[in-house]
Amino acid sequence: MSMTVLVTRNVELRVRGFLASTMLELASGVYTSYPMSAAVRDRVWAVLQKWGVGTRGDSAVMTWPDASSPGGQQIRCLGEATTTLVETPSIVLARRQIPEDELRSLTIRVDPVPF
């Protein structure tokens, strides 16, 4: 068993109520539980998926210790761009895919300067 942290954004009140009944709400939308077994963690996540979290502009991110994963923790995401941990020889990086429209908005077109 290990510490589990779950962060939500813009979820329905029933989701907040459900999470508050299974975890401690430390701040608005931030839930934690110790100890939480893998089976309970999977059931909580299944309820969030069944209720469609991540499909209506809301999101949930869950993390817990996992020695076999990069950085020593596992991450699950619903709704936002999925974050993955990548272990390099000197540092652990958090990587997420940038949607094409967001990538275009970050790109600046620079016209060549005539000499």
Backbone as XML, in Angstrom:
<?xml version="1.0"?>
<chain id="A" units="angstrom">
  <residue number="1" name="MET">
    <atom name="N" x="0.843" y="-1.184" z="0.000"/>
    <atom name="CA" x="0.000" y="0.000" z="0.000"/>
    <atom name="C" x="0.880" y="1.235" z="0.000"/>
  </residue>
  <residue number="2" name="SER">
    <atom name="N" x="0.351" y="2.307" z="-0.593"/>
    <atom name="CA" x="1.157" y="3.502" z="-0.726"/>
    <atom name="C" x="0.289" y="4.747" z="-0.761"/>
  </residue>
  <residue number="3" name="MET">
    <atom name="N" x="0.932" y="5.910" z="-0.703"/>
    <atom name="CA" x="0.248" y="7.195" z="-0.790"/>
    <atom name="C" x="-0.190" y="7.432" z="-2.228"/>
  </residue>
  <residue number="4" name="THR">
    <atom name="N" x="-1.461" y="7.778" z="-2.390"/>
    <atom name="CA" x="-2.016" y="8.097" z="-3.699"/>
    <atom name="C" x="-2.491" y="9.539" z="-3.664"/>
  </residue>
  <residue number="5" name="VAL">
    <atom name="N" x="-2.197" y="10.290" z="-4.721"/>
    <atom name="CA" x="-2.646" y="11.679" z="-4.843"/>
    <atom name="C" x="-3.443" y="11.786" z="-6.136"/>
  </residue>
  <residue number="6" name="LEU">
    <atom name="N" x="-4.601" y="12.451" z="-6.058"/>
    <atom name="CA" x="-5.456" y="12.632" z="-7.224"/>
    <atom name="C" x="-5.835" y="14.110" z="-7.289"/>
  </residue>
  <residue number="7" name="VAL">
    <atom name="N" x="-5.615" y="14.733" z="-8.447"/>
    <atom name="CA" x="-5.935" y="16.141" z="-8.650"/>
    <atom name="C" x="-6.992" y="16.234" z="-9.745"/>
  </residue>
  <residue number="8" name="THR">
    <atom name="N" x="-8.071" y="16.977" z="-9.464"/>
    <atom name="CA" x="-9.146" y="17.130" z="-10.442"/>
    <atom name="C" x="-9.278" y="18.595" z="-10.844"/>
  </residue>
  <residue number="9" name="ARG">
    <atom name="N" x="-9.911" y="18.791" z="-11.992"/>
    <atom name="CA" x="-10.201" y="20.138" z="-12.493"/>
    <atom name="C" x="-11.566" y="20.131" z="-13.153"/>
  </residue>
  <residue number="10" name="ASN">
    <atom name="N" x="-12.447" y="21.010" z="-12.719"/>
    <atom name="CA" x="-13.776" y="21.203" z="-13.320"/>
    <atom name="C" x="-14.649" y="19.949" z="-13.332"/>
  </residue>
  <residue number="11" name="VAL">
    <atom name="N" x="-14.527" y="19.080" z="-12.328"/>
    <atom name="CA" x="-15.345" y="17.871" z="-12.303"/>
    <atom name="C" x="-16.709" y="18.164" z="-11.691"/>
  </residue>
  <residue number="12" name="GLU">
    <atom name="N" x="-17.678" y="17.291" z="-11.978"/>
    <atom name="CA" x="-19.028" y="17.426" z="-11.437"/>
    <atom name="C" x="-19.008" y="17.258" z="-9.917"/>
  </residue>
  <residue number="13" name="LEU">
    <atom name="N" x="-20.043" y="17.784" z="-9.264"/>
    <atom name="CA" x="-20.132" y="17.683" z="-7.808"/>
    <atom name="C" x="-20.197" y="16.238" z="-7.336"/>
  </residue>
  <residue number="14" name="ARG">
    <atom name="N" x="-20.844" y="15.358" z="-8.096"/>
    <atom name="CA" x="-20.916" y="13.958" z="-7.655"/>
    <atom name="C" x="-19.530" y="13.316" z="-7.642"/>
  </residue>
  <residue number="15" name="VAL">
    <atom name="N" x="-18.668" y="13.713" z="-8.571"/>
    <atom name="CA" x="-17.295" y="13.196" z="-8.591"/>
    <atom name="C" x="-16.554" y="13.681" z="-7.353"/>
  </residue>
  <residue number="16" name="ARG">
    <atom name="N" x="-16.695" y="14.965" z="-7.042"/>
    <atom name="CA" x="-16.048" y="15.511" z="-5.843"/>
    <atom name="C" x="-16.559" y="14.822" z="-4.590"/>
  </residue>
  <residue number="17" name="GLY">
    <atom name="N" x="-17.865" y="14.574" z="-4.530"/>
    <atom name="CA" x="-18.439" y="13.891" z="-3.375"/>
    <atom name="C" x="-17.927" y="12.470" z="-3.237"/>
  </residue>
  <residue number="18" name="PHE">
    <atom name="N" x="-17.864" y="11.765" z="-4.359"/>
    <atom name="CA" x="-17.346" y="10.396" z="-4.354"/>
    <atom name="C" x="-15.901" y="10.364" z="-3.877"/>
  </residue>
  <residue number="19" name="LEU">
    <atom name="N" x="-15.073" y="11.244" z="-4.431"/>
    <atom name="CA" x="-13.668" y="11.263" z="-4.046"/>
    <atom name="C" x="-13.495" y="11.646" z="-2.578"/>
  </residue>
  <residue number="20" name="ALA">
    <atom name="N" x="-14.293" y="12.600" z="-2.099"/>
    <atom name="CA" x="-14.210" y="13.002" z="-0.697"/>
    <atom name="C" x="-14.645" y="11.880" z="0.243"/>
  </residue>
  <residue number="21" name="SER">
    <atom name="N" x="-15.444" y="10.934" z="-0.264"/>
    <atom name="CA" x="-15.869" y="9.809" z="0.573"/>
    <atom name="C" x="-14.814" y="8.707" z="0.627"/>
  </residue>
  <residue number="22" name="THR">
    <atom name="N" x="-13.849" y="8.749" z="-0.299"/>
    <atom name="CA" x="-12.815" y="7.707" z="-0.324"/>
    <atom name="C" x="-11.420" y="8.230" z="-0.014"/>
  </residue>
  <residue number="23" name="MET">
    <atom name="N" x="-11.235" y="9.556" z="-0.116"/>
    <atom name="CA" x="-9.918" y="10.160" z="0.077"/>
    <atom name="C" x="-10.071" y="11.447" z="0.883"/>
  </residue>
  <residue number="24" name="LEU">
    <atom name="N" x="-8.981" y="11.965" z="1.402"/>
    <atom name="CA" x="-8.977" y="13.230" z="2.118"/>
    <atom name="C" x="-8.776" y="14.363" z="1.113"/>
  </residue>
  <residue number="25" name="GLU">
    <atom name="N" x="-9.673" y="15.360" z="1.131"/>
    <atom name="CA" x="-9.528" y="16.509" z="0.236"/>
    <atom name="C" x="-8.673" y="17.568" z="0.942"/>
  </residue>
  <residue number="26" name="LEU">
    <atom name="N" x="-7.415" y="17.698" z="0.513"/>
    <atom name="CA" x="-6.471" y="18.624" z="1.140"/>
    <atom name="C" x="-6.728" y="20.072" z="0.748"/>
  </residue>
  <residue number="27" name="ALA">
    <atom name="N" x="-7.100" y="20.275" z="-0.493"/>
    <atom name="CA" x="-7.427" y="21.587" z="-1.037"/>
    <atom name="C" x="-8.471" y="21.325" z="-2.122"/>
  </residue>
  <residue number="28" name="SER">
    <atom name="N" x="-9.056" y="22.377" z="-2.630"/>
    <atom name="CA" x="-10.092" y="22.192" z="-3.638"/>
    <atom name="C" x="-9.573" y="21.372" z="-4.822"/>
  </residue>
  <residue number="29" name="GLY">
    <atom name="N" x="-10.145" y="20.188" z="-5.018"/>
    <atom name="CA" x="-9.769" y="19.332" z="-6.135"/>
    <atom name="C" x="-8.513" y="18.510" z="-5.935"/>
  </residue>
  <residue number="30" name="VAL">
    <atom name="N" x="-7.908" y="18.542" z="-4.748"/>
    <atom name="CA" x="-6.683" y="17.782" z="-4.472"/>
    <atom name="C" x="-6.985" y="16.762" z="-3.377"/>
  </residue>
  <residue number="31" name="TYR">
    <atom name="N" x="-6.885" y="15.482" z="-3.731"/>
    <atom name="CA" x="-7.241" y="14.394" z="-2.828"/>
    <atom name="C" x="-6.028" y="13.507" z="-2.588"/>
  </residue>
  <residue number="32" name="THR">
    <atom name="N" x="-5.945" y="12.968" z="-1.371"/>
    <atom name="CA" x="-4.862" y="12.065" z="-1.047"/>
    <atom name="C" x="-5.372" y="10.945" z="-0.160"/>
  </residue>
  <residue number="33" name="SER">
    <atom name="N" x="-4.691" y="9.814" z="-0.231"/>
    <atom name="CA" x="-5.059" y="8.684" z="0.606"/>
    <atom name="C" x="-3.825" y="7.864" z="0.930"/>
  </residue>
  <residue number="34" name="TYR">
    <atom name="N" x="-3.681" y="7.550" z="2.209"/>
    <atom name="CA" x="-2.653" y="6.622" z="2.654"/>
    <atom name="C" x="-3.256" y="5.819" z="3.782"/>
  </residue>
  <residue number="35" name="PRO">
    <atom name="N" x="-3.233" y="4.540" z="3.747"/>
    <atom name="CA" x="-2.777" y="3.718" z="2.630"/>
    <atom name="C" x="-3.903" y="3.494" z="1.629"/>
  </residue>
  <residue number="36" name="MET">
    <atom name="N" x="-3.556" y="3.298" z="0.379"/>
    <atom name="CA" x="-4.540" y="2.941" z="-0.649"/>
    <atom name="C" x="-3.952" y="1.797" z="-1.456"/>
  </residue>
  <residue number="37" name="SER">
    <atom name="N" x="-4.633" y="0.681" z="-1.435"/>
    <atom name="CA" x="-4.142" y="-0.488" z="-2.160"/>
    <atom name="C" x="-4.345" y="-0.303" z="-3.661"/>
  </residue>
  <residue number="38" name="ALA">
    <atom name="N" x="-3.650" y="-1.085" z="-4.438"/>
    <atom name="CA" x="-3.783" y="-1.026" z="-5.900"/>
    <atom name="C" x="-5.207" y="-1.358" z="-6.326"/>
  </residue>
  <residue number="39" name="ALA">
    <atom name="N" x="-5.849" y="-2.288" z="-5.638"/>
    <atom name="CA" x="-7.222" y="-2.674" z="-5.993"/>
    <atom name="C" x="-8.193" y="-1.510" z="-5.777"/>
  </residue>
  <residue number="40" name="VAL">
    <atom name="N" x="-8.068" y="-0.809" z="-4.658"/>
    <atom name="CA" x="-8.940" y="0.339" z="-4.390"/>
    <atom name="C" x="-8.649" y="1.453" z="-5.380"/>
  </residue>
  <residue number="41" name="ARG">
    <atom name="N" x="-7.380" y="1.707" z="-5.645"/>
    <atom name="CA" x="-6.984" y="2.734" z="-6.618"/>
    <atom name="C" x="-7.591" y="2.436" z="-7.988"/>
  </residue>
  <residue number="42" name="ASP">
    <atom name="N" x="-7.543" y="1.178" z="-8.408"/>
    <atom name="CA" x="-8.117" y="0.791" z="-9.699"/>
    <atom name="C" x="-9.631" y="0.969" z="-9.726"/>
  </residue>
  <residue number="43" name="ARG">
    <atom name="N" x="-10.298" y="0.673" z="-8.596"/>
    <atom name="CA" x="-11.761" y="0.850" z="-8.543"/>
    <atom name="C" x="-12.144" y="2.323" z="-8.594"/>
  </residue>
  <residue number="44" name="VAL">
    <atom name="N" x="-11.424" y="3.171" z="-7.883"/>
    <atom name="CA" x="-11.691" y="4.610" z="-7.927"/>
    <atom name="C" x="-11.512" y="5.118" z="-9.352"/>
  </residue>
  <residue number="45" name="TRP">
    <atom name="N" x="-10.431" y="4.713" z="-10.007"/>
    <atom name="CA" x="-10.163" y="5.140" z="-11.389"/>
    <atom name="C" x="-11.254" y="4.643" z="-12.342"/>
  </residue>
  <residue number="46" name="ALA">
    <atom name="N" x="-11.721" y="3.411" z="-12.138"/>
    <atom name="CA" x="-12.784" y="2.854" z="-12.983"/>
    <atom name="C" x="-14.070" y="3.673" z="-12.853"/>
  </residue>
  <residue number="47" name="VAL">
    <atom name="N" x="-14.389" y="4.134" z="-11.648"/>
    <atom name="CA" x="-15.584" y="4.974" z="-11.457"/>
    <atom name="C" x="-15.423" y="6.285" z="-12.215"/>
  </residue>
  <residue number="48" name="LEU">
    <atom name="N" x="-14.248" y="6.900" z="-12.131"/>
    <atom name="CA" x="-14.016" y="8.150" z="-12.862"/>
    <atom name="C" x="-14.184" y="7.947" z="-14.360"/>
  </residue>
  <residue number="49" name="GLN">
    <atom name="N" x="-13.649" y="6.851" z="-14.876"/>
    <atom name="CA" x="-13.796" y="6.552" z="-16.308"/>
    <atom name="C" x="-15.256" y="6.307" z="-16.667"/>
  </residue>
  <residue number="50" name="LYS">
    <atom name="N" x="-15.965" y="5.539" z="-15.847"/>
    <atom name="CA" x="-17.375" y="5.215" z="-16.109"/>
    <atom name="C" x="-18.226" y="6.483" z="-16.128"/>
  </residue>
  <residue number="51" name="TRP">
    <atom name="N" x="-17.914" y="7.432" z="-15.249"/>
    <atom name="CA" x="-18.670" y="8.673" z="-15.176"/>
    <atom name="C" x="-18.237" y="9.684" z="-16.230"/>
  </residue>
  <residue number="52" name="GLY">
    <atom name="N" x="-17.292" y="9.334" z="-17.071"/>
    <atom name="CA" x="-16.906" y="10.189" z="-18.195"/>
    <atom name="C" x="-15.984" y="11.340" z="-17.852"/>
  </residue>
  <residue number="53" name="VAL">
    <atom name="N" x="-15.273" y="11.237" z="-16.739"/>
    <atom name="CA" x="-14.315" y="12.304" z="-16.412"/>
    <atom name="C" x="-13.281" y="12.378" z="-17.534"/>
  </residue>
  <residue number="54" name="GLY">
    <atom name="N" x="-12.998" y="13.580" z="-17.977"/>
    <atom name="CA" x="-12.047" y="13.784" z="-19.054"/>
    <atom name="C" x="-12.690" y="13.959" z="-20.414"/>
  </residue>
  <residue number="55" name="THR">
    <atom name="N" x="-14.021" y="13.919" z="-20.472"/>
    <atom name="CA" x="-14.700" y="14.028" z="-21.770"/>
    <atom name="C" x="-15.504" y="15.314" z="-21.909"/>
  </residue>
  <residue number="56" name="ARG">
    <atom name="N" x="-15.570" y="16.127" z="-20.843"/>
    <atom name="CA" x="-16.406" y="17.336" z="-20.874"/>
    <atom name="C" x="-15.629" y="18.580" z="-20.433"/>
  </residue>
  <residue number="57" name="GLY">
    <atom name="N" x="-14.368" y="18.642" z="-20.743"/>
    <atom name="CA" x="-13.569" y="19.791" z="-20.326"/>
    <atom name="C" x="-13.067" y="19.679" z="-18.897"/>
  </residue>
  <residue number="58" name="ASP">
    <atom name="N" x="-13.299" y="18.532" z="-18.280"/>
    <atom name="CA" x="-12.781" y="18.297" z="-16.939"/>
    <atom name="C" x="-11.581" y="17.372" z="-17.026"/>
  </residue>
  <residue number="59" name="SER">
    <atom name="N" x="-10.906" y="17.153" z="-15.901"/>
    <atom name="CA" x="-9.744" y="16.268" z="-15.948"/>
    <atom name="C" x="-9.439" y="15.707" z="-14.568"/>
  </residue>
  <residue number="60" name="ALA">
    <atom name="N" x="-8.654" y="14.640" z="-14.570"/>
    <atom name="CA" x="-8.162" y="14.027" z="-13.339"/>
    <atom name="C" x="-6.772" y="13.470" z="-13.609"/>
  </residue>
  <residue number="61" name="VAL">
    <atom name="N" x="-5.892" y="13.652" z="-12.640"/>
    <atom name="CA" x="-4.541" y="13.106" z="-12.704"/>
    <atom name="C" x="-4.296" y="12.386" z="-11.384"/>
  </residue>
  <residue number="62" name="MET">
    <atom name="N" x="-3.858" y="11.139" z="-11.474"/>
    <atom name="CA" x="-3.579" y="10.339" z="-10.283"/>
    <atom name="C" x="-2.123" y="9.896" z="-10.322"/>
  </residue>
  <residue number="63" name="THR">
    <atom name="N" x="-1.460" y="9.941" z="-9.170"/>
    <atom name="CA" x="-0.078" y="9.479" z="-9.080"/>
    <atom name="C" x="0.137" y="8.728" z="-7.776"/>
  </residue>
  <residue number="64" name="TRP">
    <atom name="N" x="1.070" y="7.770" z="-7.809"/>
    <atom name="CA" x="1.424" y="6.980" z="-6.639"/>
    <atom name="C" x="2.816" y="6.408" z="-6.839"/>
  </residue>
  <residue number="65" name="PRO">
    <atom name="N" x="3.497" y="6.045" z="-5.743"/>
    <atom name="CA" x="4.842" y="5.488" z="-5.870"/>
    <atom name="C" x="4.850" y="4.153" z="-6.614"/>
  </residue>
  <residue number="66" name="ASP">
    <atom name="N" x="5.843" y="3.976" z="-7.476"/>
    <atom name="CA" x="6.024" y="2.724" z="-8.208"/>
    <atom name="C" x="7.508" y="2.616" z="-8.561"/>
  </residue>
  <residue number="67" name="ALA">
    <atom name="N" x="8.208" y="1.802" z="-7.808"/>
    <atom name="CA" x="9.663" y="1.689" z="-7.970"/>
    <atom name="C" x="10.085" y="1.242" z="-9.362"/>
  </residue>
  <residue number="68" name="SER">
    <atom name="N" x="9.206" y="0.550" z="-10.091"/>
    <atom name="CA" x="9.573" y="0.052" z="-11.414"/>
    <atom name="C" x="9.364" y="1.084" z="-12.523"/>
  </residue>
  <residue number="69" name="SER">
    <atom name="N" x="8.826" y="2.258" z="-12.199"/>
    <atom name="CA" x="8.559" y="3.299" z="-13.194"/>
    <atom name="C" x="9.626" y="4.387" z="-13.131"/>
  </residue>
  <residue number="70" name="PRO">
    <atom name="N" x="9.820" y="5.117" z="-14.237"/>
    <atom name="CA" x="10.773" y="6.235" z="-14.217"/>
    <atom name="C" x="10.396" y="7.240" z="-13.127"/>
  </residue>
  <residue number="71" name="GLY">
    <atom name="N" x="11.375" y="7.707" z="-12.401"/>
    <atom name="CA" x="11.123" y="8.666" z="-11.339"/>
    <atom name="C" x="10.513" y="8.057" z="-10.095"/>
  </residue>
  <residue number="72" name="GLY">
    <atom name="N" x="10.257" y="6.760" z="-10.129"/>
    <atom name="CA" x="9.702" y="6.078" z="-8.971"/>
    <atom name="C" x="8.233" y="6.326" z="-8.728"/>
  </residue>
  <residue number="73" name="GLN">
    <atom name="N" x="7.513" y="6.819" z="-9.751"/>
    <atom name="CA" x="6.078" y="7.001" z="-9.594"/>
    <atom name="C" x="5.338" y="6.721" z="-10.889"/>
  </residue>
  <residue number="74" name="GLN">
    <atom name="N" x="4.087" y="6.369" z="-10.726"/>
    <atom name="CA" x="3.199" y="6.066" z="-11.849"/>
    <atom name="C" x="2.199" y="7.208" z="-11.975"/>
  </residue>
  <residue number="75" name="ILE">
    <atom name="N" x="1.756" y="7.499" z="-13.193"/>
    <atom name="CA" x="0.813" y="8.584" z="-13.445"/>
    <atom name="C" x="-0.306" y="8.073" z="-14.347"/>
  </residue>
  <residue number="76" name="ARG">
    <atom name="N" x="-1.552" y="8.448" z="-14.023"/>
    <atom name="CA" x="-2.708" y="8.204" z="-14.896"/>
    <atom name="C" x="-3.388" y="9.548" z="-15.140"/>
  </residue>
  <residue number="77" name="CYS">
    <atom name="N" x="-3.863" y="9.775" z="-16.365"/>
    <atom name="CA" x="-4.516" y="11.037" z="-16.708"/>
    <atom name="C" x="-5.823" y="10.777" z="-17.444"/>
  </residue>
  <residue number="78" name="LEU">
    <atom name="N" x="-6.813" y="11.581" z="-17.145"/>
    <atom name="CA" x="-8.062" y="11.613" z="-17.904"/>
    <atom name="C" x="-8.322" y="13.060" z="-18.290"/>
  </residue>
  <residue number="79" name="GLY">
    <atom name="N" x="-8.502" y="13.313" z="-19.568"/>
    <atom name="CA" x="-8.922" y="14.632" z="-20.013"/>
    <atom name="C" x="-7.838" y="15.553" z="-20.504"/>
  </residue>
  <residue number="80" name="GLU">
    <atom name="N" x="-6.722" y="15.629" z="-19.845"/>
    <atom name="CA" x="-5.650" y="16.493" z="-20.302"/>
    <atom name="C" x="-4.674" y="15.666" z="-21.117"/>
  </residue>
  <residue number="81" name="ALA">
    <atom name="N" x="-3.764" y="16.357" z="-21.755"/>
    <atom name="CA" x="-2.723" y="15.645" z="-22.489"/>
    <atom name="C" x="-2.007" y="14.698" z="-21.531"/>
  </residue>
  <residue number="82" name="THR">
    <atom name="N" x="-1.852" y="13.471" z="-21.938"/>
    <atom name="CA" x="-1.222" y="12.478" z="-21.089"/>
    <atom name="C" x="0.227" y="12.831" z="-20.818"/>
  </residue>
  <residue number="83" name="THR">
    <atom name="N" x="0.608" y="12.728" z="-19.562"/>
    <atom name="CA" x="1.980" y="12.983" z="-19.154"/>
    <atom name="C" x="2.666" y="11.651" z="-18.923"/>
  </residue>
  <residue number="84" name="THR">
    <atom name="N" x="3.844" y="11.512" z="-19.470"/>
    <atom name="CA" x="4.644" y="10.313" z="-19.220"/>
    <atom name="C" x="5.978" y="10.738" z="-18.638"/>
  </residue>
  <residue number="85" name="LEU">
    <atom name="N" x="6.534" y="9.880" z="-17.806"/>
    <atom name="CA" x="7.845" y="10.150" z="-17.231"/>
    <atom name="C" x="8.894" y="9.425" z="-18.054"/>
  </residue>
  <residue number="86" name="VAL">
    <atom name="N" x="9.960" y="10.138" z="-18.390"/>
    <atom name="CA" x="11.046" y="9.579" z="-19.187"/>
    <atom name="C" x="12.323" y="9.675" z="-18.366"/>
  </residue>
  <residue number="87" name="GLU">
    <atom name="N" x="12.955" y="8.539" z="-18.149"/>
    <atom name="CA" x="14.177" y="8.513" z="-17.355"/>
    <atom name="C" x="15.385" y="8.624" z="-18.276"/>
  </residue>
  <residue number="88" name="THR">
    <atom name="N" x="16.224" y="9.612" z="-18.019"/>
    <atom name="CA" x="17.479" y="9.780" z="-18.749"/>
    <atom name="C" x="18.612" y="9.451" z="-17.774"/>
  </residue>
  <residue number="89" name="PRO">
    <atom name="N" x="19.841" y="9.385" z="-18.241"/>
    <atom name="CA" x="20.931" y="9.050" z="-17.325"/>
    <atom name="C" x="21.074" y="10.007" z="-16.135"/>
  </residue>
  <residue number="90" name="SER">
    <atom name="N" x="20.683" y="11.276" z="-16.296"/>
    <atom name="CA" x="20.923" y="12.228" z="-15.221"/>
    <atom name="C" x="19.674" y="12.857" z="-14.613"/>
  </residue>
  <residue number="91" name="ILE">
    <atom name="N" x="18.493" y="12.701" z="-15.263"/>
    <atom name="CA" x="17.288" y="13.381" z="-14.783"/>
    <atom name="C" x="16.047" y="12.642" z="-15.272"/>
  </residue>
  <residue number="92" name="VAL">
    <atom name="N" x="14.952" y="12.800" z="-14.550"/>
    <atom name="CA" x="13.658" y="12.273" z="-14.988"/>
    <atom name="C" x="12.859" y="13.447" z="-15.540"/>
  </residue>
  <residue number="93" name="LEU">
    <atom name="N" x="12.342" y="13.300" z="-16.764"/>
    <atom name="CA" x="11.594" y="14.359" z="-17.439"/>
    <atom name="C" x="10.121" y="14.004" z="-17.517"/>
  </residue>
  <residue number="94" name="ALA">
    <atom name="N" x="9.260" y="15.003" z="-17.413"/>
    <atom name="CA" x="7.828" y="14.825" z="-17.638"/>
    <atom name="C" x="7.559" y="15.267" z="-19.075"/>
  </residue>
  <residue number="95" name="ARG">
    <atom name="N" x="6.964" y="14.386" z="-19.864"/>
    <atom name="CA" x="6.720" y="14.676" z="-21.273"/>
    <atom name="C" x="5.232" y="14.570" z="-21.564"/>
  </residue>
  <residue number="96" name="ARG">
    <atom name="N" x="4.726" y="15.508" z="-22.355"/>
    <atom name="CA" x="3.340" y="15.415" z="-22.804"/>
    <atom name="C" x="3.265" y="15.805" z="-24.268"/>
  </residue>
  <residue number="97" name="GLN">
    <atom name="N" x="2.333" y="15.211" z="-24.956"/>
    <atom name="CA" x="2.113" y="15.491" z="-26.372"/>
    <atom name="C" x="1.380" y="16.821" z="-26.502"/>
  </residue>
  <residue number="98" name="ILE">
    <atom name="N" x="1.856" y="17.701" z="-27.349"/>
    <atom name="CA" x="1.194" y="18.980" z="-27.582"/>
    <atom name="C" x="0.267" y="18.821" z="-28.787"/>
  </residue>
  <residue number="99" name="PRO">
    <atom name="N" x="-1.038" y="19.124" z="-28.609"/>
    <atom name="CA" x="-1.964" y="19.038" z="-29.743"/>
    <atom name="C" x="-1.524" y="19.952" z="-30.881"/>
  </residue>
  <residue number="100" name="GLU">
    <atom name="N" x="-1.835" y="19.563" z="-32.099"/>
    <atom name="CA" x="-1.388" y="20.290" z="-33.300"/>
    <atom name="C" x="-1.802" y="21.757" z="-33.278"/>
  </residue>
  <residue number="101" name="ASP">
    <atom name="N" x="-3.048" y="22.050" z="-32.881"/>
    <atom name="CA" x="-3.493" y="23.452" z="-32.859"/>
    <atom name="C" x="-2.739" y="24.272" z="-31.817"/>
  </residue>
  <residue number="102" name="GLU">
    <atom name="N" x="-2.416" y="23.672" z="-30.692"/>
    <atom name="CA" x="-1.626" y="24.369" z="-29.679"/>
    <atom name="C" x="-0.197" y="24.589" z="-30.166"/>
  </residue>
  <residue number="103" name="LEU">
    <atom name="N" x="0.344" y="23.593" z="-30.845"/>
    <atom name="CA" x="1.695" y="23.711" z="-31.381"/>
    <atom name="C" x="1.772" y="24.845" z="-32.396"/>
  </residue>
  <residue number="104" name="ARG">
    <atom name="N" x="0.759" y="24.953" z="-33.257"/>
    <atom name="CA" x="0.730" y="26.041" z="-34.247"/>
    <atom name="C" x="0.670" y="27.403" z="-33.563"/>
  </residue>
  <residue number="105" name="SER">
    <atom name="N" x="-0.080" y="27.492" z="-32.455"/>
    <atom name="CA" x="-0.194" y="28.774" z="-31.767"/>
    <atom name="C" x="1.124" y="29.171" z="-31.107"/>
  </residue>
  <residue number="106" name="LEU">
    <atom name="N" x="1.998" y="28.207" z="-30.842"/>
    <atom name="CA" x="3.288" y="28.500" z="-30.230"/>
    <atom name="C" x="4.369" y="28.820" z="-31.255"/>
  </residue>
  <residue number="107" name="THR">
    <atom name="N" x="4.077" y="28.522" z="-32.527"/>
    <atom name="CA" x="5.052" y="28.726" z="-33.583"/>
    <atom name="C" x="4.991" y="30.163" z="-34.080"/>
  </residue>
  <residue number="108" name="ILE">
    <atom name="N" x="6.133" y="30.792" z="-34.167"/>
    <atom name="CA" x="6.215" y="32.168" z="-34.651"/>
    <atom name="C" x="6.877" y="32.144" z="-36.023"/>
  </residue>
  <residue number="109" name="ARG">
    <atom name="N" x="6.228" y="32.782" z="-36.969"/>
    <atom name="CA" x="6.806" y="32.846" z="-38.305"/>
    <atom name="C" x="7.752" y="34.031" z="-38.365"/>
  </residue>
  <residue number="110" name="VAL">
    <atom name="N" x="8.961" y="33.763" z="-38.778"/>
    <atom name="CA" x="9.973" y="34.809" z="-38.894"/>
    <atom name="C" x="10.380" y="34.907" z="-40.355"/>
  </residue>
  <residue number="111" name="ASP">
    <atom name="N" x="10.165" y="36.084" z="-40.936"/>
    <atom name="CA" x="10.583" y="36.310" z="-42.317"/>
    <atom name="C" x="12.087" y="36.604" z="-42.333"/>
  </residue>
  <residue number="112" name="PRO">
    <atom name="N" x="12.777" y="36.078" z="-43.338"/>
    <atom name="CA" x="14.225" y="36.335" z="-43.416"/>
    <atom name="C" x="14.495" y="37.826" z="-43.570"/>
  </residue>
  <residue number="113" name="VAL">
    <atom name="N" x="15.549" y="38.266" z="-42.949"/>
    <atom name="CA" x="15.954" y="39.677" z="-43.033"/>
    <atom name="C" x="16.874" y="39.825" z="-44.233"/>
  </residue>
  <residue number="114" name="PRO">
    <atom name="N" x="16.533" y="40.745" z="-45.168"/>
    <atom name="CA" x="17.417" y="40.937" z="-46.344"/>
    <atom name="C" x="18.733" y="41.584" z="-45.919"/>
  </residue>
  <residue number="115" name="PHE">
    <atom name="N" x="19.788" y="41.163" z="-46.543"/>
    <atom name="CA" x="21.123" y="41.709" z="-46.249"/>
    <atom name="C" x="21.412" y="42.889" z="-47.116"/>
  </residue>
</chain>
